[in-house]
Amino acid sequence: MSLLAERLAPRIVEEDGAFRTRMLGIAAGRTDLIALGRGDPDFHTPAHIVQAAKDALDDNKHHYTGPTGIQPLREAIAANLAQRYGLDYGVDEIIVTAGAQEGIMLTMLGLCSPGDEVLITSPRFTTYDTAVRLCGGTPIPVPTFEDDDFALDVAEIEKRVTPRTRAFVLVSPNNPTGAVTPPEAIRAIADLARRRDLLVVADEIYGRMIYEPNEHLSIATLPGMRERTVTLNGLSKTYSMTGWRVGYLGAPADFVAKMVEARHTLSINSSSISQYAAVAALTGPQEPIDAMIAEYAARRAWLMPALTEAGFTYGHPGGAFYIYTNVSSTGLPAPDFCERLLEETGVMLFPGTMFGDESTDYIRISYLQPLPLIEEAMGRIADFVQRAGSA
Ligand SMILES: Cc1ncc(COP(=O)(O)O)c(C=O)c1O
């Protein structure tokens, strides 16, 4: 072992990446791969947003920006949050980050101290675990269940509150389940947060991908919640801009002011070019974005009955672009199911165990391929299941 590896700070917890590496190795050798594993939209970024980035380049926007982001973008974000979700953040209450990912780390740096416990909707986007651990805290999963369509139950949260609990991370719609926490549950969570004096981190990155009749409610709009909530969001998913690295957080001005130095230390600013593109995304025509969301809705509508027909059950996903599917009927634990499926059919999916799920019953399907490819993938999956069943 090198001296550096030997002297690794104890906060760095080694991830077992063997499974992912093996999957990527198998996938790399295939010409017929259909990847339904990643959370990265298959659409290109809409042309008017790309054009705004080209204009910014030509206009010599090549330099550092302020650490909280360029003024027109902070204005556009504040206006967008007000208009879409009724959130009341001033321009000085917004920090632009390098993706919501950096917003997560920044928020935990601001809120989580060694010894703190942070409750997290689960199965979950495990970046939260890592961020909490890097800050010396302990992530505490709050389980959700297929029978409830993976909806959060406030009693499950309350059961886990201890004197060390600092915050609750509410991800709605959730990754990997697509579950939308309904407004009445959000109100109950707000009530709990006020009663037990919890802070809330509301990750609303999938907030615009909500399928009828589900409804999104931003918890920071509820009485007494603004002062105890950090709202996280970003452009990656909605605008198909994952590579551009633009996210943001909304929080009270005095908290934002105290976080500027930490934000500066992480990456100084999100890419200047990307920030100008983000202004165009938020203030420009929304038709291309509505069209992408309509296409996700159509894929979801096709895929749900197709999964049922293939013998699977799942939690009904109210939002995002994922279906968290139960493959226990095949008799294969989810990691084996995914590995064999990839090897034998070229369809790549990821098991729920990659999302902190202790159960090996689930896989996450992200419907981020054109419908004909999704249909082709479902055909291969159905054949595979039949073969696995008769083996
Ligand atoms: C729930 C959730 N939050 C945050 C992120 C990070 O997104 P980005 O850093 O691209 O904005 C993701 C990405 O998959 C996510 O699923």
The ligand as a Tripos MOL2 file, in Angstrom:
@<TRIPOS>MOLECULE
LIG
   16    16     1     0     0
SMALL
NO_CHARGES

@<TRIPOS>ATOM
      1 C1        -32.0590   13.0820   -5.8370 C.3       1 LIG1
      2 C2        -30.8890   13.6630   -6.5580 C.ar      1 LIG1
      3 N1        -30.3280   14.7920   -6.0750 N.ar      1 LIG1
      4 C3        -29.2760   15.3410   -6.6860 C.ar      1 LIG1
      5 C4        -28.7070   14.7800   -7.8160 C.ar      1 LIG1
      6 C5        -27.4820   15.4280   -8.4280 C.3       1 LIG1
      7 O1        -27.7920   16.0860   -9.6070 O.3       1 LIG1
      8 P1        -26.8410   17.1630  -10.2940 P.3       1 LIG1
      9 O2        -25.5990   17.2840   -9.4900 O.co2     1 LIG1
     10 O3        -26.5770   16.6680  -11.6710 O.co2     1 LIG1
     11 O4        -27.6190   18.4570  -10.2850 O.co2     1 LIG1
     12 C6        -29.2610   13.6100   -8.3540 C.ar      1 LIG1
     13 C7        -28.6620   12.9580   -9.5510 C.2       1 LIG1
     14 O5        -28.9610   11.8430   -9.9040 O.2       1 LIG1
     15 C8        -30.3920   13.0440   -7.7070 C.ar      1 LIG1
     16 O6        -30.9660   11.9210   -8.1750 O.3       1 LIG1
@<TRIPOS>BOND
     1     1     2 1
     2     2     3 ar
     3     2    15 ar
     4     3     4 ar
     5     4     5 ar
     6     5     6 1
     7     5    12 ar
     8     6     7 1
     9     7     8 1
    10     8     9 2
    11     8    10 1
    12     8    11 1
    13    12    13 1
    14    12    15 ar
    15    13    14 2
    16    15    16 1
@<TRIPOS>SUBSTRUCTURE
     1 LIG1         1 GROUP 0 **** ****
